Amino acid sequence: MNTIIFSSKHLKHTLLALLGFIMGVMVLLMADSALLSKVLLLVLCLVLFIRNPELAIAIQFSGTIIYFYVLFKLGIEPFRLLTGGFHAFLIVSYLVGGVVLMVKNRNAFRPGVIDILFTGFFLWVFLSYFIFFKGNEAAYVKIMFAPFLVIAPYFGIQLLSSEKKIKRFLDFCVALPVVLIIPSLYEMFFNPFFAGVVRFAPFAFEDKQINPHVFATAYAVMALILLIRFFEGGIKYRKIINVVLIFISVYFVIRSGARSQLLNLVMVMSFYIILVSKISIKHKFYMGAFVCMMFVLAYLFVPESMFTYYASTLHYEDLQVSSVAQRIKAYEAAFKDYIENPVLGVGMGNSIRGISFPHNIILEVAA
């Protein structure tokens, strides 16, 4: 009995043949040259992402701000199918690219304990949704997007399978927000619409509030990566560039008004400097003071409306209507759901009377 060994060469030829077939069919079926050029562009992007799956994953992590900004400038209102297609295209690209990498390097995917726990947890999430199904829209959205935004990128990272690819992924997570620095500054200072808003993101769409969380997350991740690289040492001028980019990142996170991302950034930076960085206690103190100074300096550059916005978050007179008070009520409701149903919970999406979003992932999972 003959054994067929499917090598990376066979796989590459198969993929090229498949792409060639698809392109040939497109040429025959489409007389519209504009449509054909768009299809050819998509095919070229697919090839690029398959060859560089770390780029596709980085775009899903930190590049969606560019996606939304481009739609904003083109006057296109994003909708679920369009955004889902965008993510699906990236996912197909990096999963296929990851498999190609593993075949090429003759690596095998060896699941560890964390992988097994991760898989088991999400199996329970889906099972919980169907067992306790109540037709909740919020739960439906999470179930639909979990494979796109959590499960696929998790395993996409595992498939990169080399330190070099992981480092390139981190490079792209820095490079993508950097690309949007100039457009963001332009919109912030020269676009009359954005000059009048409190919570800033460089894109906004009709009948929707400005949602700065994607924008803030990208720059918070960028700041953390650059902080770690600053501690790793390197050429002096690169360290100076890192400091400048960290300051810009901190400023954008503060200016976005995304308080969760800002709090997370402060906590993780503090955790890294105090517990993880391998420097002396004296240098930890100096570095902590320097980072604090950057936050204070960045805060001083925000508009006056931002001072009022942040002050109102914890102001006693506004506590009953503030987001802090609302979150405390959500925490209490989610914790009550957990206490009353400590083993199976109340089902995916059914906590807090169907709102299911207590703004705390631990309470959400527990409930």
Secondary structure, DSSP 8 states (H G I E B T S, - for coil): -------HHHHHHHHHHHHHHHHHHHHHH---HHHHHHHHHHHHHHHHHHH-HHHHHHHHHH-HHHHHHHHHHHT----HHHHHHHHHHHHHHHHHHHHHHHHHTT------HHHHHHHHHHHHHHHHHHHT----HHHHHHHHHHIIIIIHHHHHHHHH-SHHHHHHHHHHHHHHHHHTHHHHHHHHHH-HHHHT-SS--S---TTS----HHHHHHHHHHHHHHHHHHHH---HHHHHHHHHHHHHHHHHHHHHT-HHHHHHHHHHHHHIIIIIS-S-HHHHHHHHHHHHHHHHHHHHTS-HHHHHHHHHHH-GGGTTTSHHHHHHHHHHHHHHHHHHSTTT-S-TT-TGGGT---S-HHHHHH-
